[in-house]
Amino acid sequence: MGVAAGPIRVVVAKPGLDGHDRGAKVIARALRDAGMEVIYTGLHQTPEQIVDTAIQEDADAIGLSILSGAHNTLFAAVIDLLKERDAEDILVFGGGIIPEEDIAPLKEKGVAEIFTPGATTSAIVEWVRANVRQPAASGG
């Protein structure tokens, strides 16, 4: 399979019961303003809804925003569903109120990057550009 053409496509999602989405909207706008196609799912999404959207939209990445404290459960559920549906090529990153001690275990589960409060939108945009849709090294 070749490298996809066109802009990077990112699903920005608010899983679980969080009722605050300002940060997710700020990130969605920053990614959009940087030339990416962004699909914002809105509040109260289940991991199944998020993964379904990412697959249907042919997304390159999923950005999860979690403030509720349920990050360990919800990030893992999204990663597991992507594996079950043979969609592990969709990169998962996230941010929100995530304690430092939870970041390494989340990365071990397959979350590519975690952005904590204070991360700049430019740093997130740069990270997505540098890490999403990187072509595999070829032998020729």
C-alpha angles and dihedrals in degrees: 000000000000129000111280117250126225131038124335110267117218129183110209111200142180106209124194130004101327111137097190118082106160093109093049090051092049090052092045090053093046091052091046092048087052090060101264125131108242128195110194112199099195130226131327100024122166119226087249092055091048094050092044090053093047092051095043092048093046089235123188093205145010120219113199124198116198129174100156099082092247093107096117092055099038098043090048092049092053092048092048093049092050089053092047091051096046091245100121089129087077105094117223123210130161151177146191136094099345120154116237091241091060096054099078094048090049091052090049088056090055107271104142098208141355123210117199129197110299095037109134123234089235091056090051093047091049091049092051092048091049098044110030122086097000110171117240115253111260127213094225 
